[in-house]
Amino acid sequence: MSSEIVWMILGMGAVTYIPRMLPFVLFKGKELPPFLQGVLKNVPSATLGALIFPGVLFIQEDIWFGILGAAAAFLVAYLGANVIVVVLGAIAVLSVYSFIM
């Protein structure tokens, strides 16, 4: 392995590590404002939604396939079901839809 690749790997490691380490160092022992805490608590959900939504629309050529699966998953999740039940419910609905179409 050439030294150029080693330096590139070390540089990428530093660029990845520094932004993750800075909040711990800068905010150690400090309390964030309640509004900012509320915003940060919603970041994982917003990120997951942004990653999943395009996949729902483009999973097949038939856009209704993805929309129907997402609607079924939302409904089952809204009713308070376990994650496995949500996934199995969406799979069941899409299996029936595939059979009909």
Residue frames as a rotation matrix with the C-alpha (Angstrom) as fourth column:
MET 1
0.588 0.809 0.000 0.00
0.809 -0.588 0.000 0.00
0.000 0.000 -1.000 0.00
SER 2
-0.182 -0.685 0.705 1.44
0.636 -0.629 -0.447 3.33
0.750 0.367 0.550 -1.00
SER 3
-0.732 -0.179 -0.658 1.98
0.655 -0.449 -0.608 6.13
-0.187 -0.876 0.446 1.49
GLU 4
-0.879 0.460 0.126 -0.49
-0.349 -0.800 0.488 8.28
0.326 0.385 0.864 -0.42
ILE 5
-0.054 0.892 -0.449 -3.30
0.017 0.450 0.893 5.85
0.998 0.041 -0.040 0.38
VAL 6
-0.234 -0.097 -0.967 -2.26
0.914 0.318 -0.253 5.65
0.332 -0.943 0.014 4.04
TRP 7
-0.954 -0.147 -0.262 -2.33
0.231 -0.917 -0.324 9.44
-0.193 -0.370 0.909 4.34
MET 8
-0.603 0.797 0.022 -5.71
-0.421 -0.341 0.841 9.54
0.678 0.497 0.541 2.61
ILE 9
0.049 0.609 -0.792 -7.14
0.484 0.679 0.552 6.99
0.874 -0.410 -0.261 5.07
LEU 10
-0.493 -0.303 -0.815 -5.73
0.869 -0.215 -0.446 8.92
-0.040 -0.928 0.369 8.04
GLY 11
-0.991 0.131 0.030 -7.12
-0.125 -0.981 0.148 12.18
0.049 0.143 0.989 6.67
MET 12
-0.284 0.944 -0.170 -10.57
-0.232 0.105 0.967 10.69
0.930 0.314 0.189 6.15
GLY 13
-0.052 0.206 -0.977 -10.45
0.825 0.560 0.075 9.30
0.562 -0.803 -0.199 9.68
ALA 14
-0.802 -0.303 -0.515 -9.60
0.554 -0.699 -0.452 12.72
-0.224 -0.648 0.728 11.10
VAL 15
-0.846 0.527 0.084 -12.32
-0.395 -0.724 0.565 14.44
0.359 0.445 0.821 9.05
THR 16
-0.029 0.858 -0.513 -14.84
0.094 0.514 0.853 11.90
0.995 -0.023 -0.096 10.33
TYR 17
-0.141 -0.100 -0.985 -13.68
0.908 0.384 -0.169 11.92
0.395 -0.918 0.037 13.96
ILE 18
-0.933 -0.358 -0.041 -13.35
0.344 -0.850 -0.399 15.67
0.108 -0.386 0.916 14.57
PRO 19
-0.512 0.788 0.342 -17.03
-0.519 -0.601 0.608 16.64
0.685 0.134 0.716 13.94
ARG 20
0.351 0.653 -0.671 -18.15
0.181 0.656 0.733 13.80
0.919 -0.379 0.112 16.20
MET 21
-0.175 -0.539 -0.824 -15.73
0.927 0.192 -0.323 14.67
0.332 -0.820 0.466 18.98
LEU 22
-0.788 -0.240 0.567 -16.25
0.176 -0.970 -0.166 18.46
0.590 -0.031 0.807 19.01
PRO 23
0.164 0.899 0.407 -19.77
-0.323 -0.341 0.883 18.49
0.932 -0.276 0.234 20.52
PHE 24
0.630 0.035 -0.776 -18.56
0.605 0.604 0.518 16.36
0.487 -0.796 0.360 23.44
VAL 25
-0.393 -0.868 -0.304 -15.66
0.903 -0.301 -0.307 18.70
0.175 -0.395 0.902 24.11
LEU 26
-0.768 0.055 0.638 -17.48
0.074 -0.982 0.173 21.99
0.636 0.180 0.750 23.54
PHE 27
0.062 0.922 0.381 -20.70
-0.551 -0.287 0.783 21.13
0.832 -0.258 0.491 25.41
LYS 28
-0.305 -0.238 -0.922 -19.25
0.512 0.775 -0.369 19.09
0.803 -0.585 -0.114 28.27
GLY 29
-0.640 0.084 -0.764 -21.17
0.753 -0.128 -0.645 19.94
-0.152 -0.988 0.019 31.43
LYS 30
-0.890 0.358 -0.282 -23.46
-0.382 -0.923 0.033 22.43
-0.248 0.137 0.959 29.65
GLU 31
-0.297 0.886 0.357 -27.21
0.525 0.463 -0.714 22.15
-0.798 -0.025 -0.602 29.29
LEU 32
-0.913 0.049 0.405 -28.67
0.361 -0.366 0.858 22.95
0.190 0.929 0.316 25.87
PRO 33
-0.682 0.731 -0.002 -31.83
-0.689 -0.644 -0.331 25.09
-0.244 -0.224 0.943 25.66
PRO 34
-0.271 0.650 0.710 -35.06
-0.042 0.729 -0.683 23.05
-0.962 -0.215 -0.171 25.67
PHE 35
0.661 0.537 -0.524 -35.94
-0.513 -0.185 -0.838 24.14
-0.547 0.823 0.153 22.13
LEU 36
0.006 -0.767 -0.642 -32.60
-0.977 0.131 -0.166 22.90
0.211 0.628 -0.749 20.78
GLN 37
-0.748 -0.214 0.628 -32.96
-0.444 0.865 -0.234 19.65
-0.493 -0.454 -0.742 22.70
GLY 38
0.206 0.923 0.324 -36.36
-0.127 0.354 -0.927 19.11
-0.970 0.149 0.190 21.11
VAL 39
0.617 -0.052 -0.785 -34.97
-0.777 -0.202 -0.597 19.76
-0.128 0.978 -0.165 17.64
LEU 40
-0.394 -0.892 -0.223 -32.05
-0.905 0.418 -0.074 17.39
0.159 0.172 -0.972 18.16
LYS 41
-0.475 0.297 0.829 -34.34
-0.315 0.821 -0.475 14.64
-0.822 -0.487 -0.296 19.45
ASN 42
0.591 0.802 0.084 -36.20
-0.148 0.211 -0.966 14.71
-0.793 0.559 0.244 16.12
VAL 43
0.029 -0.657 -0.753 -33.12
-0.945 -0.263 0.193 14.58
-0.325 0.706 -0.629 13.88
PRO 44
-0.822 -0.377 0.426 -32.93
-0.243 0.910 0.337 10.74
-0.515 0.174 -0.840 13.72
SER 45
-0.034 0.894 0.446 -36.60
0.472 0.408 -0.782 10.46
-0.881 0.184 -0.436 12.69
ALA 46
0.644 0.257 -0.720 -36.26
-0.383 -0.707 -0.595 13.19
-0.662 0.659 -0.357 10.08
THR 47
-0.327 -0.854 -0.405 -33.11
-0.868 0.102 0.486 11.61
-0.374 0.510 -0.775 8.67
LEU 48
-0.723 0.109 0.682 -34.71
0.135 0.991 -0.015 8.18
-0.678 0.082 -0.731 8.49
GLY 49
0.360 0.932 0.033 -37.74
0.315 -0.088 -0.945 9.64
-0.878 0.351 -0.325 6.75
ALA 50
0.455 -0.262 -0.851 -35.57
-0.729 -0.658 -0.188 11.46
-0.511 0.706 -0.491 4.22
LEU 51
-0.662 -0.749 -0.026 -33.71
-0.653 0.559 0.511 8.24
-0.369 0.355 -0.859 3.44
ILE 52
-0.638 0.453 0.622 -36.79
0.329 0.891 -0.312 6.03
-0.696 0.006 -0.718 3.18
PHE 53
0.187 0.884 -0.428 -39.28
-0.103 -0.416 -0.903 8.26
-0.977 0.213 0.013 1.34
PRO 54
-0.035 -0.193 -0.981 -37.57
-0.965 -0.250 0.084 8.27
-0.261 0.949 -0.178 -2.10
GLY 55
-0.941 -0.339 -0.006 -37.23
-0.333 0.922 0.198 4.49
-0.061 0.188 -0.980 -1.90
VAL 56
-0.390 0.884 0.260 -40.95
0.226 0.365 -0.903 4.18
-0.893 -0.293 -0.342 -1.25
LEU 57
0.384 0.595 -0.706 -41.78
-0.480 -0.524 -0.703 6.11
-0.788 0.609 0.084 -4.40
PHE 58
0.208 -0.406 -0.890 -39.29
-0.972 0.019 -0.236 4.35
0.113 0.914 -0.391 -6.67
ILE 59
-0.236 -0.303 0.923 -39.41
-0.555 0.822 0.127 0.76
-0.798 -0.482 -0.362 -5.39
GLN 60
-0.311 0.199 0.929 -41.22
0.690 0.719 0.077 -0.37
-0.653 0.666 -0.361 -8.56
GLU 61
-0.908 0.038 0.417 -42.48
0.326 -0.560 0.762 1.16
0.262 0.828 0.496 -11.77
ASP 62
0.100 0.993 0.061 -45.98
0.501 -0.103 0.859 1.16
0.859 -0.055 -0.508 -10.23
ILE 63
-0.638 -0.406 0.655 -45.84
-0.234 -0.708 -0.666 4.08
0.734 -0.578 0.357 -7.78
TRP 64
0.305 0.852 0.426 -48.98
-0.768 -0.045 0.639 2.82
0.564 -0.522 0.640 -6.00
PHE 65
0.454 -0.237 -0.859 -47.05
0.352 0.933 -0.072 -0.25
0.818 -0.270 0.508 -4.87
GLY 66
-0.601 -0.779 -0.177 -44.80
0.523 -0.216 -0.825 1.85
0.604 -0.588 0.537 -2.67
ILE 67
-0.601 0.437 0.670 -47.53
-0.581 -0.814 0.009 4.20
0.549 -0.383 0.743 -1.53
LEU 68
0.501 0.826 -0.258 -49.81
-0.450 0.504 0.737 1.31
0.739 -0.254 0.624 -0.56
GLY 69
0.196 -0.521 -0.831 -47.01
0.626 0.718 -0.303 -0.42
0.755 -0.461 0.467 1.33
ALA 70
-0.826 -0.515 0.231 -46.10
0.201 -0.652 -0.731 2.76
0.527 -0.557 0.642 3.20
ALA 71
-0.238 0.824 0.514 -49.75
-0.750 -0.492 0.442 3.46
0.618 -0.280 0.735 4.03
ALA 72
0.608 0.429 -0.668 -50.19
0.001 0.841 0.540 -0.07
0.794 -0.329 0.511 5.37
ALA 73
-0.229 -0.788 -0.571 -47.04
0.728 0.251 -0.638 0.26
0.647 -0.562 0.516 7.47
PHE 74
-0.807 -0.029 0.589 -48.14
-0.234 -0.901 -0.366 3.66
0.542 -0.433 0.720 8.82
LEU 75
0.176 0.972 0.155 -51.58
-0.661 0.000 0.751 2.32
0.730 -0.234 0.642 9.72
VAL 76
0.554 -0.013 -0.833 -50.27
0.390 0.888 0.245 -0.75
0.736 -0.460 0.497 11.52
ALA 77
-0.555 -0.807 -0.203 -47.65
0.619 -0.237 -0.749 1.35
0.556 -0.541 0.631 13.34
TYR 78
-0.566 0.419 0.710 -50.29
-0.493 -0.862 0.116 3.92
0.661 -0.285 0.694 14.31
LEU 79
0.538 0.812 -0.226 -52.33
-0.349 0.459 0.817 1.14
0.767 -0.361 0.531 15.88
GLY 80
0.437 -0.437 0.786 -49.35
-0.897 -0.150 0.415 0.48
-0.063 -0.887 -0.458 18.15
ALA 81
0.997 -0.035 -0.070 -48.00
0.024 0.988 -0.152 -2.74
0.075 0.149 0.986 16.71
ASN 82
0.389 -0.913 0.118 -44.47
0.136 0.184 0.974 -4.04
-0.911 -0.363 0.196 17.14
VAL 83
-0.081 -0.509 -0.857 -41.93
-0.793 -0.488 0.364 -3.28
-0.604 0.709 -0.364 14.39
ILE 84
-0.922 -0.260 0.288 -42.00
-0.076 0.849 0.523 -6.90
-0.381 0.460 -0.802 13.18
VAL 85
-0.156 0.950 0.272 -45.78
0.687 0.302 -0.661 -6.78
-0.710 0.084 -0.700 12.92
VAL 86
0.381 0.229 -0.896 -45.55
-0.317 -0.878 -0.359 -3.51
-0.869 0.420 -0.262 10.96
VAL 87
-0.536 -0.671 -0.512 -43.14
-0.741 0.083 0.666 -5.06
-0.404 0.737 -0.542 8.47
LEU 88
-0.882 0.229 0.413 -45.16
0.307 0.943 0.132 -8.27
-0.359 0.243 -0.901 8.14
GLY 89
0.113 0.974 -0.197 -48.37
0.424 -0.227 -0.877 -6.26
-0.899 0.015 -0.438 7.71
ALA 90
0.188 -0.115 -0.975 -46.87
-0.695 -0.718 -0.049 -4.22
-0.694 0.687 -0.215 4.88
ILE 91
-0.845 -0.523 -0.112 -45.54
-0.465 0.617 0.635 -7.38
-0.263 0.589 -0.764 3.24
ALA 92
-0.562 0.707 0.429 -48.97
0.548 0.707 -0.447 -9.03
-0.620 -0.016 -0.785 3.50
VAL 93
0.379 0.729 -0.570 -50.75
0.030 -0.625 -0.780 -6.03
-0.925 0.279 -0.259 1.98
LEU 94
-0.044 -0.472 -0.880 -48.24
-0.880 -0.400 0.258 -5.82
-0.474 0.786 -0.398 -0.87
SER 95
-0.912 -0.216 0.348 -48.47
-0.077 0.926 0.371 -9.57
-0.402 0.311 -0.861 -1.50
VAL 96
-0.083 0.964 0.251 -52.23
0.609 0.248 -0.753 -9.29
-0.789 0.091 -0.608 -1.89
TYR 97
0.445 0.196 -0.874 -51.81
-0.380 -0.842 -0.383 -6.22
-0.811 0.503 -0.300 -4.12
SER 98
-0.540 -0.726 -0.425 -49.29
-0.731 0.155 0.664 -8.09
-0.416 0.670 -0.615 -6.30
PHE 99
-0.749 0.337 0.571 -51.67
0.373 0.926 -0.057 -11.02
-0.548 0.170 -0.819 -6.63
ILE 100
0.292 0.942 -0.165 -54.55
0.422 -0.282 -0.862 -8.75
-0.858 0.182 -0.480 -7.66
MET 101
0.539 -0.154 -0.828 -52.54
-0.641 -0.713 -0.285 -6.71
-0.546 0.684 -0.483 -10.14
